[in-house]
Amino acid sequence: MILNLKLVESFMEQQIRFNDNKSLFYNGGKSALGPSPRTLCWLLEYRAQVAKALERIFTDGLLNHFTIKLAEQGVRHFIQVNQFMQFTSKDKLQLAELYKDQFMRIWSLLQNERAEEEVLQKFFQRHYQQLKTFLIQTNGEDLFKKYTMDPHLFWVPCEEYSADLQVSWLGLDKENLHQPVLDLGCGPQANLVHLLRNKKIEAYGMDRQVEESEDRPFLRRMGWMESSFEQEQWGTIISHLAFSNHFTHHHLKADGEPEAYAQKYMELLRALKPGGSFFYAPSVPFIESFVDQLPQYFVRRTWVTPTQQMTRITRLD
């Protein structure tokens, strides 16, 4: 059996799929997470080949690239499970270092021919415990309390809505939008950004899951909390269910970061050009009542459903 980087990646992917719907935080009994039967067979029957493949990754200088790629995939998976998780660039590097350490440890274990299934099981248990610690360190404990109650995951996904629905909900007048336009949390497909650009509107999108490419330079794969917004840069800023949902979540969470979100919110308002507007839903009354007292902004809320409002904040000339 000849092992190369692509084959190692394929085994990693099947291992991730094996644990795809299992809770890392379940504490009602024995954790369901662990190595798949295929992974155990691979490591035990082909230990020499696996060790050599890992050595090649180390000596060819591929370990950093490989673990950074794994960390990116891991963060994407965490966010798909729960949209309220937040990770900085520093967090991703920390996760990559964790993966790097695990590769070195499994390589060391494979050198010992007496290391049988029990040793490998303990290795994976330790790995998942370290992942759990990483998530608590980066996102706090409160976010994961519900995941302790069931061995299987429940999902808090990021939903991506059609561009027309977003236009309707936010009351956007496509013909008279101040430009340029920024869609915060545009979603992986950036539906609204593409709709606006097809109408010759200078629009840009930002999202943690959108794919960047040379033919789409108007899309940025980044979270808004990591971004800096220059003053008087944008004619229109749009955020449908993205920023305000996260802001409210952190406002209500015991170990949340409402101050950081409040600062970013005010930074976004300062990023508006005179006459520009910030459109978002749902409304965030606990901060809007403060903004409404500032002479340079006009706050208007509109009911879009019997229970939910959208907000438009305009920077006055």
N, C-alpha and C positions, 0 to 999 in steps of 0.2 A: 504494500500500500504506500503510494507516494503522496506525501502531504505537502501542500503549499499554502500560501496565505488565503487564497480563495476558499480552499477546503476548510481551513480553520474557521473562516468567517461563516461558512455554511453550517458548521457544527454549533457555532455560537448562536446563530439565528434559531436553530431548532431547539436549543436549550432555552432560549428566551420564550419561544412559543409554548414550550412545555409548561412554563409557569405563568403564562400570559394572563389568566383570569384568577390568580391566587393572591390573597392578601398577605403582604409582607408583615402586617401588624397584628394579625389574628393572635389572641392570647387565650382563647378558650380551650386549647388543647394543643396537640403536636402540630407544628407548622406543616402546611402542605407543600411548601417550597423545598426544592432539592434538585439533585441531578436527575435528568431523564435516564431511563434504561439505556438508551442509545449512547448518551454521554458516558455513562459508566463503562459500557462495553468498549467504547472507543479508547478511553483512558487506560483501562486495564489490559486489553488485548494488544493495543498498539502503543504501549507506553514509550518504547524506544523511538519509534517514528515521530510521535507527538513531541517528545523532548527535543529531537533534532530539528523539527519544524520550528519550535519556539526558539531554539538557538539561532537558526537562520534569521528569524525576525529580529532577534537582539543584535546579531553581528552586522546585519545589513542596515541597521539604523532605522528600522521601520516601527519600532515599538511606540515611539511618541505619536507618530501619525495614526497608528492602529488604535491606540487607547483614546486619543482625542476623538476619533471617529466613533468609537464605542460610547464615549461620554455624550456626544451629540445625540446619538440614537437613544440612549437612556433617558436623557432630558426630554426628548420628544415624546417618548412613551409615557413618562410621568405626567406630562402636561395633557396628553390625550386622556389619561385616566381622571385627572382632576385639573381643570383649567385654572384653579386658584393657586397652584404651586408657582413659585417664582424662583428663578435661578439667575445669578449674575455670571459674568464671564469668569470671575474668580471661582465660583462654585463649580463650573464646568471643568476647570483645570484641576480642582480638588478631586472631582469624580474620576478624571483621567488618571490622576496619581493613584487613586484607590485601585483602579483596574490594572495599572502597571504593577503595583505591589502583588496583586493576585496572580498575574502571569508569572512573576518571579517565584512566587511560592509554589504554584502548581508545577513549574519546571523543576524546582528543588525536590518536591515530593516524588516526581516521576523518576528521579535518580535512584530512589530507594526501592528495590525490587520487592521488599517485604511490605510496602505500603499497599494494603488491600482496600476493599470496598469501604470498610468502616472508617479508615483514615480519610478517604475521599469524601464520604458523607459529612465528616466533621469539618473538612475544608469548606464545603458549600454552606454549611450552617453558619460558619464564621463569616463567610462572604456576605450572606444575606443579612446577618446582624450588623455588619459594617454599612451596608446600604441603608438599613433602617436608621442607624445613627446619623448617617449623612443627611437623610431627609429631615429628621428632627432638628438637626443643627441649622439647616438652611431654611426650614419652613415652620418650625415650632411644633409643639405636640398637639395643640387643639385641632389642627386640620385633619389629624389622622385618628381621632378618637373613635369615629364610626367604623373605621376599618379594623378595629380590634374585636368587633362583635361577630364577624362572619369570616369563614376561611376563604370565601370568594369575594371578588371585587364588586363594588358598585361604581358606576361611572358618573363623573360630573364633567361632561364634555363641553368643548367649545363648539357652539353651533354656528354654521355659516349660512346666512340667509341670502335669498336672491337679491340682486341689485334693485329690482323694482320695488320689492317689499321694503327695503331700507329707505329708498327715496320716499315712499309713501309714509312710513312711520315717522321719519324725521322732518317731513314737510319740506323737502329740498326743492328749490326752483332751479332745475338744471340749466336753464337758459340764462340765469342771472347770478350764478355763484361767483363770489369773489375768488380770484385765482392768486397763487396756486392753491390746490386743495390737498389736504393730507387726511388719509383714512387711517386712524389708529386702530389696530386690531383688525386689519382688513381681511383676515382669514387666509387659509392656504391657497384659495383660488383667486383672491382679490377681485371678486365679482364687480363690486361697485367701482373700483379703480378702472377696470377695463371698460365698463359702461361709459364712464365720464371721458376717458381718453378717446373712445370711439366717437364722441361728440365734440372732439377737438378741445376739450378742457384739460388744462395742465394739472394732472392728478398724480399723486404718489401714495404708496401704501407701505405700512409698517406692521409686521406681525412676527411672532416668535416661530411660526411654522410655515411661513411663505418661503418659496424657493427663489433664491436670487440667481440671475443668469445674465450673460452679456446682452442678450436681446431684450431683457426687461430691467434696465437700469433704474427704473422708477419704483422698484420694489426693494425693500430692505428687510432682511431677516434679523429682527432685533426687537427686544421688549422696550416699551416706552420709558420704564423706570431707569433703564441704562442709557437712554438717549438724552442729548442736550438739545434744547429748542431755542434758537436765537430769537431775540426780540424782533417783533414786527416782520416776521419771515413769511407767515401764511395768511392767505385771504380767507380760507375756510378750513376748519378742522372738524372732522366727523368721527364719532365713535359710537357705534350701535352695539350696545350690551357689553362692550369691552371695558373701557376705563372705569365707567361709573359702577359697574357690577363689582369690579375688583376693589374700588375705593370703598364701597359700602361693606363689602366682605371684611376688609381690614378695619373699618370703623367699628364693626360689631364684634370682631374677634378679640378674645382676651389678650393674646400675645401678638396682635396685628401691628401694622406700621401705618396708622392713620396719618401721623404727622408727615411722613415721607410722601404719602399720596396727596396730602393737602398742599405741600410745597410744589409737587409736580403739577398739580391742577393749576396753581397760580402761575407757574412757569408757562403752561400752555396758553393761559389767557394773555400773558405778556407777549407771547409769540404771534398773536394776531396783529395784522395790520389795522390801522384805523379804518373803521367801517366793516372789518371782517367779523366772522361769527364762528362760535364753537357750538356745533349741534351734537347732542348726545341723548341717549335713552338707556336706562330709565333715569329720571331726575334724581338729584342728590340734594334734597332740601337742607340738610344740616350744614352744607358749605355755601349753598346758593343764598341763604338768608344773609350771610356775611357779605358776599359779593354784591348783592343788591344794594348795599349801603355805600358802595364805592362809586364816586361820580363818573368814572370813566367807562363803566359797563352798564348795559341794560339787560335785565334778565326777564325772559318770557317762558312760561311753562304752558304746555298744551296737553290735554288728555287725549291719549291715543287708544286706550282701552278703558273699560270701566274701573280698572284698578291701577293703571300705570300712566305716567306722564313722560313727555320728552321735554328737553330744555334747549333753548337757543340763547346763548349769551353773546351779545354784540358789543364790540369795542367801539365807543363813540369817537367821532373825529375830534 
